[in-house]
Amino acid sequence: MASLRHIASAALAVVFCVCMHATPRQATPSVVSPYPSVSGSCVLSATSPSSSFSAFVTPSNPASTASLVASSTTVASSSADSTALMAKLDEYLAHIDHLSIPKAEAEVDLLIAAVPEDSLRNVVATRAYRHFRRSKLMGSENVAIHIYDTWFATFKAVFPEIEELDEAELYALLNRSSLIGAKARTLTLPTERGDSLTVPMPDKKRLHILYFYSTSCPKCLYYSHQLTALLSSKGSKGSNASKGSNASKGSNASRASNAARVSNAHPRLNFYAVYTGEDAQAWKTYITRELKVVNTCRTKVYHLRGGDANYPFDYGVIQTPRLFLIDSRGVIVGRDLDVPALEKLLEMY
């Protein structure tokens, strides 16, 4: 049996043997992404490639598919090391990273389908799945689950180990419902007053922040303090900017102050803070001391408990913190956010 090293070399030779002669991708003007950086990384943007996938993998003067496969065999047999070819695949996947989600999914399908032999296709499909599964870019989860659904769940490609198939199936199960662009699932949760509330509430005038946390989670404590500062400082009535504008009505200082006040305001929000634990006293103390987000004219605050709700599957909450932004249509536009990324997203609305 051929070694994995040989298989990888041959597989990528089939796909990339003509890269040196292919029409290169030309840089195109970037389109502003609808999503901000998450944890210091750029997200899948709306930038489109200037040339098609076929231009990337097709030789300048192709005679036929047979000639492409024949030339790839020559490259594979003369290759001393598959590392360079693997690096070429990673480079191309990095290109796909910066496409919109639908374009990235289409490109990766073309990439995998370009490999005609099953065992070789497995190598490329697995490499592509792992790339997007491990990526820190918001929206990469969509592409990873698309690869699983299209290639592995249908057995058009096979992971090298059955355990990886099981892990991919579980990952898709826990994350499919909360992907970027998905309709947010509603949760009926108990409130601090003892009644219940269904969230996110239908509201065409507000965005919705959904925050899952635990009182014993150090990272949650950090998020809670950041959220308190962010949501309590923006857009409240009676701010210093507002007072300053009243004091100097009609002046240039007034107009500048009003502009500053507008830029400092975030959109109207519903903030749902969901405690995932069971200790009622710890929850009450935490709300009072650590998560002191207050109601303002622009932010409505709701403190809720997870209880026996379906949030672990509906929002993939297997650890905390988890922070989502849902738009006024009820569509998820931010997931696995940190607070700076949330702030950037809010600035876009």
Buried (B, 14 or more C-beta within 10 A) or exposed (E): EEEEEBBBBBBBBBBBBBBEEBBEBEEEEEEEBBBBBBEEBBBBBBBEBEEEBEBBBBBEEEEEEEEBBEBBBEBBEEBEEBEEBBEBBEEBBEBBBBBBBEBBBBBBBBBBBBBEEEBBBBBBBBBBBBBBBEBEBBBBBBBBBBBBBBBBBEEBBBBEEEEBBEEBEEBBEBBBBBBBEBEBBBBEBBEBEEEBBEBBBEBEEBBBBBBBBBBEBEEBBEBBBBBBEBBBEBBBEEBEBBEBBEEEEEEEEBEBBBEBBEEBBBBBBBBBBBBBBEEEEBBBEBBEEBBBBEEBEBBBBBBBBBBEBBBEBBBBBEEBBBBBBBBBEBEBBBBBBBBBBBBBBBEEE
